[in-house]
Amino acid sequence: MLRRAAIEFAAPPDAFWRLSLKEWRALTGAQVGPALARPELAALMARFPDEEEADG
């Protein structure tokens, strides 16, 4: 849903990632849905791990 909204608003990727959830809700009129259950969150975290910063 958010990706589709970003395309509709022609938001470049850097602007997309800087927006807060509150800002997206205001822009899209999105309603708050149910929170993820812990197993769902764990699955997403495993699928999309944070990148480690390179030392240097």
N, C-alpha and C positions, 0 to 999 in steps of 0.2 A: 504494500500500500504506500509506504513512504517513498519508495523508488519511483513509483508511478507519479506521485505528487511532485517529486523533484523534477521529473521530465516535463510535467505540465507547467511548472513554474520556471522551467529552463534554468534551474539552479546548477551551477558548476559544482563538481565534486567537493572542492574545498569549502564552498559555502554550505553545501549539504551537511557536511560533517561538523561544521561549526555551530549549526543551529541547535538550540536546546529542544528538549521534548515539548516543553511549554510553548515554544515558538512554533513548532510544527503543528501542534494541536490548534493553535490560533490560526495558522495559515490554511490548514486543511479542514478545519471543523471536525477533526477526529474526536471520537468519544473514547474514553478510557475503558479498556477491556480488562479482563481478568489477568492477574499476574501469572507469570510462569510458575509451574510447580518446580521444585528443586531438581527432579530428574530431567525435566525439559531444559532447564538452565544448564545443568551439567553437560547434557548432550550438545548444546550450542557452544559451550566453552571448549569442549573437546574438538568440535568441528572447526571452530574459528579461534585458535589460540592467539593470545597477544604475541606480537613479534618482540623478540628481545633486541635491545639496542646494542649495536656493535661497539666494542671498546675502541677507543682511539683518540 
